Amino acid sequence: MHARMTNPALSLPGAMDALQALSKATQQAGVPPMTLELMNLRASQINGCGVCAVQHPRIARKLGETDERLFAVAAWREAPYYTDAERAALALTEAVTRLSDRADPVPDEIWQEATRHYNEQALAALVVSIASINVWNRLNVATRQVAGQEW
């Protein structure tokens, strides 16, 4: 397997700095880092991004995440391992990642459940985090970046 090109975030001056700044901002909003990593993994699974589907479990493990929870992220609705707040974040992740899949992309019930667990700053971090991982997924998938290879 070979990438089509160097990752665009590395090729375009300032792009990596901008993406890293987004990530840093989301990490400072009070959302547990483990939740953000579970969200990153779920969006990456949906988008078929091998780079991120390998990278984010590694990060989560360093944070102390268990294999059971990582293995079950794709089936989080049927798995007993997640808190209600994590479930709300995962549901929001799926909705925002799959915007074109339904007429009402982010239904009120998904948004309302997220507001039960997160304040406005944390909700902002969730939405920005979901947007950010979707950018990474699209960069990696479009250019066929190879999972497991360091840049």
Secondary structure in CASP SS format (residue, H / E / C, confidence):
PFRMAT SS
TARGET T0000
AUTHOR 0000-0000-0000
METHOD secondary structure of the structure
MODEL  1
M C 1.00
H C 1.00
A C 1.00
R C 1.00
M C 1.00
T C 1.00
N C 1.00
P H 1.00
A H 1.00
L H 1.00
S H 1.00
L C 1.00
P C 1.00
G C 1.00
A H 1.00
M H 1.00
D H 1.00
A H 1.00
L H 1.00
Q H 1.00
A H 1.00
L H 1.00
S H 1.00
K H 1.00
A H 1.00
T H 1.00
Q H 1.00
Q C 1.00
A C 1.00
G C 1.00
V C 1.00
P C 1.00
P H 1.00
M H 1.00
T H 1.00
L H 1.00
E H 1.00
L H 1.00
M H 1.00
N H 1.00
L H 1.00
R H 1.00
A H 1.00
S H 1.00
Q H 1.00
I H 1.00
N H 1.00
G C 1.00
C C 1.00
G H 1.00
V H 1.00
C H 1.00
A H 1.00
V H 1.00
Q H 1.00
H H 1.00
P H 1.00
R H 1.00
I H 1.00
A H 1.00
R H 1.00
K H 1.00
L C 1.00
G C 1.00
E C 1.00
T C 1.00
D H 1.00
E H 1.00
R H 1.00
L H 1.00
F H 1.00
A H 1.00
V H 1.00
A H 1.00
A H 1.00
W H 1.00
R H 1.00
E H 1.00
A C 1.00
P C 1.00
Y C 1.00
Y C 1.00
T C 1.00
D H 1.00
A H 1.00
E H 1.00
R H 1.00
A H 1.00
A H 1.00
L H 1.00
A H 1.00
L H 1.00
T H 1.00
E H 1.00
A H 1.00
V H 1.00
T H 1.00
R C 1.00
L H 1.00
S H 1.00
D H 1.00
R C 1.00
A C 1.00
D C 1.00
P C 1.00
V C 1.00
P C 1.00
D H 1.00
E H 1.00
I H 1.00
W H 1.00
Q H 1.00
E H 1.00
A H 1.00
T H 1.00
R H 1.00
H H 1.00
Y C 1.00
N C 1.00
E H 1.00
Q H 1.00
A H 1.00
L H 1.00
A H 1.00
A H 1.00
L H 1.00
V H 1.00
V H 1.00
S H 1.00
I H 1.00
A H 1.00
S H 1.00
I H 1.00
N H 1.00
V H 1.00
W H 1.00
N H 1.00
R H 1.00
L H 1.00
N H 1.00
V H 1.00
A H 1.00
T C 1.00
R C 1.00
Q C 1.00
V C 1.00
A C 1.00
G C 1.00
Q C 1.00
E C 1.00
W C 1.00
END
